[in-house]
Amino acid sequence: MPTDLQRRSIFEVLAEIVAIWVVSDIGYYILVPLIGDYSSHPFKMGAYYLFWVGITLINFWGFYKRWGTIDVGLSTLLVILCTCIGIMYYLVYVLPLFPAIPWVGTLQPPSNLLYASPWYFLPKSIEIGLQQLLVVAMVLAFKAEGFSVHTTARWSAVLFGSMHVLLALNGSSFVYVLVFTSAATIAGFVFPYLMLRVRNGLIYSYALHWGFYAAVIVLARVLLIT
């Protein structure tokens, strides 16, 4: 019996990934003026991304169930526990040390990163989970086609980085889009190595992704404070 990976071509999988990413992004930009952003309405925005996580899981379930993404054991539980402790420490003790600051006019439009509260990370964590699931589907599609990890990493860098150009849809400055696109390109190259070659690499991939936003918030508030 052909598997789900064998029945669907890599072009079909990539088209589905791009469609989910683009439509969910467009929906975000439509919803923000109506219900608010991550910090002001975290539960509503979190529910929105949970919806897309569900769509992604249903659409690519055939991929995920045949891939041992998480090797459940004591070491895995310890890694997850340490990651959760690190996240909670950041939200409770680190982030409050760097209060939100007025946005610098030359870098319009405002970014919710600068005035993000700890609640910002509720929907952001779910959004990151969505993106990680899409990357996993992409990586497995390339693997099913027989691509090497290095070739997969190069394609992942191009595709994951390119998707962040969509940040321009909300009127973000060129510098803002350039920084995030460049960071996403580098991360996109690293993700496949973590997912395919490191035990429980998805956990580390997610932590790296989450940690980037945590670091950007602190750096932005430190560098732009007056």
C-alpha positions as CSV (number, residue, x, y, z in Angstrom):
1,M,0.0,0.0,0.0
2,P,1.5,3.4,-0.9
3,T,2.0,5.7,2.0
4,D,0.8,9.3,2.3
5,L,4.3,10.4,1.6
6,Q,4.4,8.3,-1.6
7,R,1.0,9.4,-2.9
8,R,1.7,13.2,-2.7
9,S,4.3,14.8,-4.7
10,I,6.7,17.3,-3.2
11,F,5.1,20.0,-5.2
12,E,1.7,19.2,-3.8
13,V,3.0,19.2,-0.3
14,L,4.9,22.5,-0.7
15,A,1.8,24.1,-2.3
16,E,-0.3,23.0,0.7
17,I,2.3,24.3,3.2
18,V,2.5,27.7,1.4
19,A,-1.3,27.9,1.3
20,I,-1.7,27.3,5.0
21,W,1.1,29.8,5.9
22,V,-0.1,32.5,3.6
23,V,-3.8,32.2,4.4
24,S,-3.1,32.1,8.2
25,D,-0.9,35.2,7.8
26,I,-3.6,37.1,5.8
27,G,-6.2,36.1,8.5
28,Y,-3.9,37.5,11.2
29,Y,-3.7,40.9,9.5
30,I,-7.4,40.9,9.1
31,L,-8.1,40.0,12.7
32,V,-5.7,42.4,14.4
33,P,-7.7,45.5,13.7
34,L,-10.9,43.7,14.8
35,I,-9.9,41.9,18.0
36,G,-6.4,43.3,18.9
37,D,-2.9,41.8,18.9
38,Y,-1.1,39.1,20.8
39,S,-0.7,41.0,24.0
40,S,-4.1,42.6,24.2
41,H,-6.2,39.5,23.3
42,P,-3.9,36.5,23.7
43,F,-6.6,33.9,24.1
44,K,-8.5,34.9,21.0
45,M,-5.3,35.0,18.9
46,G,-4.2,31.8,20.5
47,A,-7.4,30.1,19.5
48,Y,-7.0,31.4,16.0
49,Y,-3.6,29.7,15.7
50,L,-4.8,26.6,17.4
51,F,-7.4,26.3,14.5
52,W,-4.5,26.4,12.0
53,V,-2.5,23.9,14.0
54,G,-5.5,21.6,13.8
55,I,-5.8,22.1,10.1
56,T,-2.1,21.3,9.7
57,L,-2.2,18.2,11.8
58,I,-5.2,16.9,9.9
59,N,-3.6,17.7,6.5
60,F,-0.2,16.2,7.3
61,W,-1.1,13.5,9.8
62,G,0.1,10.8,7.5
63,F,3.5,12.4,7.6
64,Y,3.8,12.9,11.3
65,K,2.5,9.5,12.4
66,R,5.2,7.6,10.4
67,W,8.0,9.8,11.7
68,G,9.4,9.4,15.3
69,T,9.6,13.1,16.1
70,I,9.8,12.6,19.8
71,D,11.4,9.6,21.5
72,V,9.5,9.6,24.8
73,G,11.7,8.7,27.7
74,L,13.2,10.1,30.9
75,S,15.8,12.2,29.0
76,T,13.1,13.6,26.8
77,L,10.9,14.6,29.7
78,L,13.9,16.3,31.4
79,V,14.6,18.3,28.2
80,I,11.0,19.3,28.0
81,L,10.9,20.2,31.7
82,C,14.1,22.3,31.5
83,T,12.7,24.1,28.4
84,C,9.5,24.9,30.2
85,I,11.4,26.1,33.3
86,G,13.5,28.3,31.1
87,I,10.5,29.8,29.4
88,M,8.7,30.5,32.7
89,Y,11.9,32.1,34.1
90,Y,12.1,34.3,31.1
91,L,8.5,35.4,31.3
92,V,8.3,35.9,35.0
93,Y,11.8,37.3,35.8
94,V,13.6,38.4,32.7
95,L,11.0,40.1,30.5
96,P,9.7,42.4,33.3
97,L,13.3,43.8,33.7
98,F,12.9,45.4,30.3
99,P,9.6,47.4,30.3
100,A,8.0,48.4,27.0
101,I,9.3,51.6,25.5
102,P,7.8,54.2,23.1
103,W,8.2,53.2,19.5
104,V,10.9,55.0,17.6
105,G,9.1,57.0,14.9
106,T,11.8,56.4,12.2
107,L,11.1,52.7,12.4
108,Q,7.3,52.9,11.8
109,P,5.0,51.1,11.9
110,P,5.0,50.0,15.6
111,S,5.9,46.4,16.3
112,N,4.2,44.4,19.1
113,L,7.6,43.0,20.0
114,L,8.5,46.3,21.7
115,Y,5.4,46.4,24.0
116,A,4.9,42.7,24.3
117,S,3.7,41.4,27.7
118,P,4.3,37.9,29.0
119,W,0.9,37.1,27.5
120,Y,2.3,37.8,24.1
121,F,4.0,34.5,24.2
122,L,0.8,32.5,24.5
123,P,-0.4,33.0,20.9
124,K,3.2,33.4,19.7
125,S,4.1,30.0,21.1
126,I,1.2,28.4,19.3
127,E,2.1,30.3,16.1
128,I,5.7,29.0,16.4
129,G,4.3,25.5,16.9
130,L,2.3,25.9,13.6
131,Q,5.4,27.0,11.7
132,Q,7.4,24.1,13.1
133,L,4.8,21.6,12.0
134,L,4.9,23.1,8.5
135,V,8.7,22.9,8.4
136,V,8.5,19.3,9.6
137,A,6.1,18.5,6.7
138,M,8.4,20.2,4.3
139,V,11.5,18.4,5.6
140,L,9.8,15.0,5.4
141,A,8.6,15.7,1.9
142,F,12.2,16.3,0.8
143,K,13.3,13.3,2.7
144,A,10.7,11.1,1.0
145,E,12.0,12.3,-2.4
146,G,15.5,11.1,-1.5
147,F,17.1,14.6,-1.0
148,S,20.2,14.7,1.3
149,V,20.0,16.5,4.6
150,H,22.2,19.3,3.2
151,T,20.1,19.8,0.1
152,T,17.0,19.8,2.2
153,A,18.6,22.4,4.5
154,R,19.4,24.6,1.6
155,W,15.8,24.4,0.3
156,S,14.5,24.9,3.8
157,A,16.6,28.1,4.2
158,V,15.3,29.5,0.9
159,L,11.6,28.7,1.6
160,F,11.5,29.5,5.3
161,G,13.3,32.7,4.7
162,S,11.1,33.7,1.8
163,M,7.9,33.2,3.8
164,H,9.0,35.9,6.2
165,V,8.9,38.5,3.4
166,L,5.2,38.4,4.1
167,L,6.0,40.7,7.1
168,A,6.0,43.5,4.6
169,L,2.2,43.1,4.4
170,N,1.7,45.0,7.6
171,G,3.9,47.9,6.3
172,S,7.0,46.9,8.3
173,S,10.2,48.8,7.4
174,F,12.7,47.3,5.0
175,V,15.2,46.9,7.8
176,Y,12.7,45.0,10.0
177,V,11.8,42.7,7.1
178,L,15.5,42.2,6.2
179,V,16.5,41.3,9.7
180,F,13.7,38.8,10.2
181,T,14.1,37.3,6.8
182,S,17.8,36.9,7.2
183,A,17.4,35.2,10.6
184,A,14.7,32.9,9.2
185,T,17.0,31.9,6.4
186,I,19.7,30.9,8.8
187,A,17.2,29.1,11.1
188,G,15.7,27.4,8.1
189,F,19.0,25.9,7.2
190,V,19.5,24.6,10.8
191,F,16.1,23.1,11.4
192,P,16.4,20.1,9.0
193,Y,19.7,19.0,10.7
194,L,18.0,19.2,14.1
195,M,14.9,17.4,12.9
196,L,16.6,14.6,11.0
197,R,19.9,14.1,12.8
198,V,19.4,15.0,16.4
199,R,17.4,12.9,18.8
200,N,14.3,14.8,19.7
201,G,15.5,17.5,17.4
202,L,12.0,19.0,17.1
203,I,12.2,20.1,20.7
204,Y,15.5,21.9,20.1
205,S,14.2,23.3,16.8
206,Y,11.1,24.7,18.6
207,A,13.3,26.1,21.5
208,L,15.6,27.8,19.0
209,H,12.7,29.3,17.2
210,W,11.0,30.5,20.5
211,G,14.3,31.8,21.9
212,F,14.9,34.0,18.9
213,Y,11.8,36.0,19.7
214,A,12.7,36.2,23.4
215,A,16.1,37.5,22.5
216,V,14.8,40.0,19.9
217,I,12.4,41.5,22.5
218,V,15.2,42.1,25.0
219,L,17.7,43.4,22.5
220,A,15.1,45.8,20.9
221,R,14.3,47.2,24.3
222,V,17.9,47.5,25.3
223,L,19.1,49.1,22.0
224,L,16.1,51.5,21.6
225,I,15.7,52.7,25.1
226,T,16.4,56.4,25.6
